[in-house]
Amino acid sequence: MESVGAAVIGAGVVGLACARALAQRGIETLILERNDAFGRETSARNSEVIHAGLYYPTASLKARLCVAGRRQLYAFCSTRGIAHRRCGKLIVATSSAQESRLGLLQQQGEANGVDDLQLLGATAAATLEPELKCSAALLSPSTGIIDSHALMLALLGDAEHAGAWLALRSPLHGGSIEPHRIVLEAGGDDRLHLHTAIVINAAGPWAPQVAASLAGFPPALIPANFHAKGNYYALAGRAPFSRLVYPLPEAGGLGVHLTLDLGGQARFGPDVEWLADPPPRTPVGAFDYRVDPARSKAFYAEIRRYWPALPDDALAPAYAGVRPKIAGCAEPAADFLIQGPAQHGIAGLVNLFGIESPGLTACLAIAEHVATELGLD
């Protein structure tokens, strides 16, 4: 049996940030990833937006870690030359009946520490984005976009420079919690048994299944497991917008919004498509990431609420991602659940449940929070 100081399960952006934080503290760290490359699931299938932190309940982990993580992420990108742009975004009310919700959203953001929000009337919003139709808008100047692959590459590079290593095609098959250590079984045909003092469960959509596979972990502490697919459509041609455009939030997501990549190409999404979900102890599987072209009809209707000039036949299926959720479609959105020794009583284990948006923005702050949960600061 092999031994290692720490094992991080999952090489998405949060897992890589956690591995970096552990390795830079001098802990021998192994990253276990079931795919043949890092960042193949949630981290590569999102809007690549750096969120300001205005949507989330005050003092929630999402609010605290998004605001702190956004500041850390901009600084990290600047020092490491990671492509990004602080382009700003407009959250729009498309009728006078929605305008009060913009004011409430501004108050929420300011309570969270987002100090640059500006409420605009229709004329001021149209001055910034002439093609936009709205009755009012909330401008968030600190929202931006990022090259998520370059970010993950930099995080992995830092972790490896500090002594961590990445094991690809190494799914976790299970493990057991023993006195003073956790034993894991991982790998492909040649399975590896290793014992470690620290395990970070950063398996994204499959984090509940990973927790359930650890013999000795209390089943009652594993949250419900839900998945919501988000579909994206690409716009043919260049969009007449220089900022991101968001409708008001909806149940399960932030609405069908317009985002831009660093080359100026526009895409719309994600929508919310709730999937049938297995119970927590079901083995890790794979999602169907295909985008149904028929879903575009609803996209046209939603987009034309704020961009009436969207041409017919301008949208093409692009890609899809899956949000890891711990609350269902009929429930309020759940906060991040970062479950460490103080919550479950098991030394060295941290479970990261429900790390959906703003997980990419918050990745560096999440990693620091994990280190604190482990008593490493």
N, C-alpha and C positions, 0 to 999 in steps of 0.2 A: 504494500500500500504506500502510495506517495503522499507527501505532505506539502502544504503551501500555506502561506500566511493568510491569504484571503482569496475567495473565489467570487467573481461577479458573473451572474447568470444573465446573459443578454448583452449584445454589443450594439445596441441602439445608442442614440445620443446621450441618454441619461446613464446607461450602463458604462459607456466610455468615460463620461465625466466623473462617475464614481470611482472607476478604476484609476483614473488620473489622480484623484484626490488621495486615494489610499497609497498608491505607489510613491507619490511625492512626499508622503509621510514616512517613507522607508519600509513599507510593508510589501513583502513579496506577493504579487497579485497575478492571478490567472483569470482571464476572461473566457468564459465558455459561450460559444455561439453555435446554434444548430444549423444555420445557413452557411453558404460557401463564401460569404463576404459580410462585412459589418454593415449595419444600418439598412437591412433589406426590407424591413416591414414598416412599422409606424413612422420611424424617423425619415424614411425616404418617400413617404406618401402623405404629404401634408402641404399646407400653403406656404411654407418657408417664411412665415411672418414673425418678426420680433414684436411681440405684443407689449403695450404700455402698462397694462395691469388695471384696467378700469372696470371690468365686468364682474369681478368676484366679490363676495361678501367681505366686509372689512375684518381684518385679523385672521381670515382663513389662510391656510397654507398656500392656496393658489394666489391670493392677493399678495401676501408677504414675499413669496419666493419668485413671483413674476416680476414685481417691482425691483427687488434686489438683483434678480438674475438678468433683467434687461440692462441694468447699469453695468454689471460685470461682463455681459456678453458684448456690448458695444466696445468696452475697453479691450477685451480679449481680441476682438476682430481687428481693432486698430493696431494693436501691437504685433499681431501675427500676420497681418496682410490678408485676412480672410475677406473675400468679396461680400460686401453688404451695402445697403443704402438706407439712410434715414429719410424715407420718402414721405412719411405722414399718411394719415388716412382720414376719410370723412365717413362718419356714421350718419345716415340720413333718415329723416322723417319724410315720408312721401305723402302725408296728409296732415292737416292741422290737428287731427285727433291724436296723432302720434307725438306731437311736439313736447308734451309734458313728460313723456318717457325719456326724451333726450336730456331734459333738465335733471331728472332723477339719475340718469347714467353719469352725467357730469358730477353730481354730488357724490355718487359712489366712487368714481375715480379719484376725486380730490380727497375723500376720506381714506383712500388706499395709498395716498402719497403721490398721485400723478398730478403734477402741479402746472402743467402747460396746456390744459384743455381750453378750447375756445368755442363758445356757442355762436353760430353764424345764422343769419337770416338767409332767405332764398337768394337775394341779390349778391350777397358776399360769397356764398357758396358757388354761384354761377360764375363769379369773377375768377375764382380759382380753377373751376372745372366747367367750361362753357357747355359741355354736352350733358351735364348733370341736371336732372329734374328732381327738385325736392322743395318742401316748404320751409325746412330748416335743417341744419347739420351741426354735428359736433366734430370739431377738428382736433385730432390727436397728432401733434407734430413729432412725437417721439416714437411712433410706430415705424417699423422698417421692414426690410426684406433681407434675406441672407442666403448664401450658398450653403445649404445644410450638409452636403457631402464634404465640402472643404472644411467646415467646422468639425465634423466627425474625424476627418483625417488628421486635423491638428490635435484634437483631444487624444486620439490613439497615439500619435507621434510623441506627445508629452508623456503619456503613460509608459510607452515602450522605452523612452529615453531614461525614465526613472526605474526601469527594471521589470515592468509588467510584460506579459506576453499574451497573445491572442490565440486561442485554439478554435479554429473553424471546423465545421462539420462535427461538432461535439455536443450533441443534445444531452440534456440531463435526463437520466432514466429514473432517478429517485435518490433517496438518501435517508439518513437517520440522525436524529439528534441524540447525542450521547453526552455523558458528563464531561465537561471541559472541551468538547470538540463537536464538530458536525462532519459526518462521513457522507461523501457524495459518490454516485456512480454515473459516469458520463462517457461520451465518446461514441464512435461508430462501431465498426466490426471489432476493433480492439478496444474494449471498454477499460476505462481507467477508474480505479478506486482511489480516492484521495481523502485525507482528513485535513481539516482547516479550522482555524479559530474564528474566522469571519466569513459569512456568506451574505452577499447582497443580491436579493431577488429583484432583478430589473428586467423581467421577461415580458413586460408590456402587456399585450392582450392575454398572455398565458400566465401571468403572475399568480392568479389563484390556483391554477393547476400545479405550478411548481411548488407552492406552499403545501398543497394537499399531498404531494409526492414525498414529503419529508416525514418519515415515521416519527411520531412523538410530538408533532406540532398539533396544537388543539384545533380540531375541525371547526369549533364554534367561532374561532377568530378569523376564519377565511370568509371574506365578503362575497356577496352575490356577484355573479359573473355575467356581464352583458356586453354586447358588441354592436356598435352602430357604424355601418358602412357610409362613407362619404364619397360621392362621385364628383368628378371634375370634368369640365368641358373646356377645350381650347378655342380661342377666337381666331378665325381666319383674318389675317391682316393685322395691322397695328391699331391698338386701342387709342381713342382720343383722350386718355386720362394720364396724368402724371402721378396721381396718388391712388392709394387703395380706396375702394368704395364699399362700405358695408351697410346693409339694412339693419334695423334693430334686431337684437337677438331673438331666437325662437327656441322652442323646447328641443333640447338635445344638441344645440349648436348655435352658431353665430349668424345663421342665415346664408343664403346664396350670395356670396360677395365676389367682387372683382379684385383679384390680386395680380400683380405684375412680377415677372421674373427679372433678373438683372439685365437681360437683353431687351426688356421692354415688351415682351410678349405677354398678352393677357390671358388669364384663365378664370373660369367661374366655378364656384363651389366652395365647400362641399355642401351637398344636401344631407339629409338624415334618413338613412335606410336601416331600420332596426333589423338585426339578423336573429334567427332562431339560435339560441345558445345552449351549449351542453352544460351539465352540472360541473362543479369545480373539479371533480376527480376524473373527468374524462381526459384521456391522453391528449397532448398537444397535437393539433392538426394544422391545416392550412386553409386560408381563405380564398374565395373566388374573387379576384380583383378586376374581373372584366366589367366594363361599363356598358350598361344597356342603352343603346341609342334612343330607345323610346322614352327614356326619362328626360330627354331634352325639351319636350313640350312644356313641362313644368318650369324648366330653367328659363325659357323665353318669357314666360308670363312673369316670373319673379324679377328678372333683370330689367324688363321694360317698365317696371314701376319706377326705377330711377334712371334708366337710359332708354327712353322711348325709341331712339333712332337705331337700336340694334337691328341690323339687317336680317332678313330671312336667310335661313340656311348658312348662318355664319358660325355655328357652333359644331364642333366635332368632338366625339368622346376622347378624353385624354388619359386619365388614370383614376384609380380609386385608392382609398386608405380605409383603415378600420380603427375607430376610437375604442380604446379599452375603458369600459365603464363599470362602475360598481353601483349604479342606480339605474332603474329601468325607465321606460318611456313615460310612465305615468307618475314618476317621482321627481322631486326637485333635483337639479344637478348636484352631484356629490363633490365634496372637496377631495384633494389628494389624500390618500391614506398611507402615511409613512409610518410603518409599524416596527418599532425597535424593541430592545430589551425592556425598556420601561413599560411598554404596552403588553408584551407577551411573556416576559420573564426568561427568555432564552438568550444567554450571553452570545454576542457576536452575530446575531441574525437580524437583518433589516429587510422587510418586505415593502416593496413599492407598488401599491395597488392603485388602480384608477389614474395612472399618469397619462392623461390625454392633454389637449391644449390647456394651458400654455407650457407644456413640458419642455419643448425645445427652447423656448425663451428662458425658462427657469433652470436649465440643466446644471449650470455651474452652482447656482444657489442650492439646488437639491443635493448636489454632491457635498457641499459644506454642511448642510443639515444632516445628512447621513453620518458624516464624520462626527458631528456633535452627538448624535444619538448613540454612537459607539464609544463616546468618551475620549475621542482622539484629539480634542482641542483643549 
